Amino acid sequence: IAFLVQQFVPAFTGLSHARFLIVHLVFLCCAVTVTTPTMLLLAFIGGFLWDAHCYLAPIVADPEVYTQPVESLRFGYSIILFGIAGFLMQGLNPVFRQGKWHFSALLSGIAIFLYLTAEFLVISFIRGDFTMTRSIFRLLIYTSVLTMMVSPIVFWLLYQIAKIFDHSLYPEARKSNSWY
């Protein structure tokens, strides 16, 4: 569903063309709620589908319109970046399991920023030119903040899905009679 929604999310031209990265956010929110092997499987699936989405579009494009080949990343790089971001989120798994989801929401914005920065650095290395302009930096910041602002909605949806299936996302909170 996240990939379908991502297709219809526009860029905010007033904010340096920033956008919500719904696919990345759903992965990050799920990564904090599952075990490490499941997170790695989600990283593989999410990264594979994200690369397929980004990699196949220029291939099927009209060659008369796109006459110059663009230096791009190789297929599969997103799997590694998704995995690294997932491990970052896994670090907050004990805190999340106590019912403190707001730390995970904050970390999702930081993880998105680090993901985009790593992607920018790899693309710059491949192209052989590193130029970090203010507009690129603003794009990274605005995209991270916009995506982080949506994370409470994604966590709420995860809670609703867990409630439907009678599954506890954080059993430690239930044991300590927390607000869960």
C-alpha positions in Angstrom: 0.0 0.0 0.0 2.9 2.3 0.8 4.3 2.0 -2.7 0.9 2.8 -4.2 0.5 5.9 -1.9 4.0 7.0 -2.8 3.0 7.3 -6.4 0.5 10.0 -5.7 2.5 12.0 -3.1 3.5 15.3 -4.8 6.7 17.3 -4.2 6.4 20.5 -2.3 7.9 23.1 -4.6 7.9 25.7 -1.9 10.1 23.5 0.3 12.9 22.8 -2.2 10.9 20.0 -3.8 10.8 18.0 -0.6 8.3 15.1 -0.3 7.0 12.5 2.1 8.9 9.2 1.8 6.0 7.0 2.7 7.8 3.7 1.8 10.8 4.5 3.8 8.7 5.6 6.8 6.5 2.5 6.8 9.7 0.4 6.7 11.3 2.3 9.6 8.2 2.2 11.7 7.8 -1.6 11.1 11.6 -2.1 11.7 11.3 -1.0 15.3 8.3 -3.3 16.0 9.8 -6.6 14.7 12.7 -8.9 15.3 16.0 -8.4 13.5 15.5 -11.3 11.0 12.1 -10.0 10.1 13.5 -6.4 9.7 16.2 -7.7 7.3 13.5 -9.5 5.2 11.5 -6.2 5.1 14.7 -4.3 4.2 15.3 -6.7 1.3 11.8 -6.5 0.0 11.5 -2.8 0.5 14.9 -2.0 -1.0 14.3 -4.4 -3.9 11.0 -2.8 -4.7 12.3 0.7 -4.3 15.2 0.0 -6.6 12.8 -1.6 -9.1 10.6 1.5 -8.9 13.5 3.9 -9.4 15.7 1.9 -11.8 13.1 0.7 -14.3 11.5 4.1 -15.0 14.5 5.5 -17.0 14.9 2.2 -18.8 11.4 2.2 -20.2 11.5 6.0 -21.0 11.6 7.3 -24.5 15.2 7.3 -25.8 14.4 10.4 -27.9 13.6 12.4 -24.8 16.4 11.0 -22.6 19.4 11.2 -25.0 22.1 11.5 -22.2 22.5 8.5 -19.9 22.4 9.5 -16.3 25.0 8.2 -13.9 23.0 6.3 -11.3 23.3 3.8 -8.6 23.3 0.1 -9.2 20.3 -2.0 -8.6 20.4 -3.2 -5.0 21.9 -0.3 -3.2 18.7 0.5 -1.4 18.6 -2.9 0.2 21.8 -2.1 2.0 20.6 1.5 3.0 17.3 0.1 4.2 19.1 -2.5 6.3 21.4 0.1 7.9 18.4 2.4 8.7 16.6 -0.7 10.0 19.4 -1.5 12.4 19.4 2.1 13.6 15.7 1.7 14.4 16.3 -1.7 16.0 18.5 0.1 18.6 15.3 1.7 20.0 13.4 -1.5 20.1 13.7 -1.9 23.9 12.5 1.6 24.4 9.6 1.1 22.0 8.6 -2.1 23.7 8.1 -0.2 26.9 5.5 1.9 25.1 7.6 5.0 24.4 6.9 5.3 20.6 7.6 9.0 20.4 11.4 8.3 20.5 11.0 6.0 17.5 9.1 8.8 15.7 11.9 11.2 16.3 14.5 8.6 15.2 12.6 8.0 12.0 13.3 11.5 10.9 17.0 11.2 11.8 17.1 7.8 10.0 15.5 9.4 6.9 18.1 12.2 6.9 21.0 9.7 7.3 19.5 7.5 4.5 19.2 10.5 2.1 22.7 11.8 3.0 24.2 8.4 2.4 22.4 8.1 -0.9 23.6 11.6 -1.9 27.2 10.8 -0.9 27.2 7.6 -3.0 25.7 9.3 -6.0 28.3 12.1 -5.7 31.0 9.5 -5.5 29.7 7.7 -8.6 29.4 11.0 -10.5 32.9 12.1 -9.3 31.6 15.5 -8.2 30.7 16.5 -4.7 28.8 19.7 -4.5 26.6 20.2 -1.4 24.5 23.3 -2.1 22.1 25.0 0.2 19.2 23.8 -1.8 20.3 20.1 -1.6 20.8 20.5 2.2 17.3 22.1 2.5 15.8 19.3 0.5 17.4 16.7 2.8 16.2 18.5 5.9 12.7 19.3 4.7 12.1 15.8 3.4 13.3 14.3 6.7 11.1 16.7 8.8 8.0 16.2 6.6 8.4 12.4 6.7 9.0 12.5 10.5 5.8 14.5 11.0 3.8 11.7 9.4 5.3 9.0 11.6 2.7 9.2 14.4 0.0 8.4 11.8 2.0 5.3 10.6 2.5 4.2 14.2 -1.2 4.7 14.9 -2.0 2.5 11.9 0.4 -0.2 13.1 -1.3 -0.1 16.5 -4.7 -0.5 14.8 -3.5 -3.4 12.8 -2.0 -5.0 15.9 -5.3 -4.5 17.7 -7.3 -6.2 14.9 -5.0 -9.2 15.2 -4.9 -9.1 19.0 -1.1 -8.6 19.0 0.8 -6.5 21.5 3.5 -4.3 19.9 5.1 -3.8 23.3 4.5 -6.5 25.9 6.7 -4.9 28.6 4.3 -1.9 28.7 1.3 -4.2 29.3 3.2 -6.0 32.1 4.0 -2.8 34.0 0.3 -1.5 33.7 1.4 1.4 31.5 -1.0 3.5 29.4 -1.4 0.6 26.9 
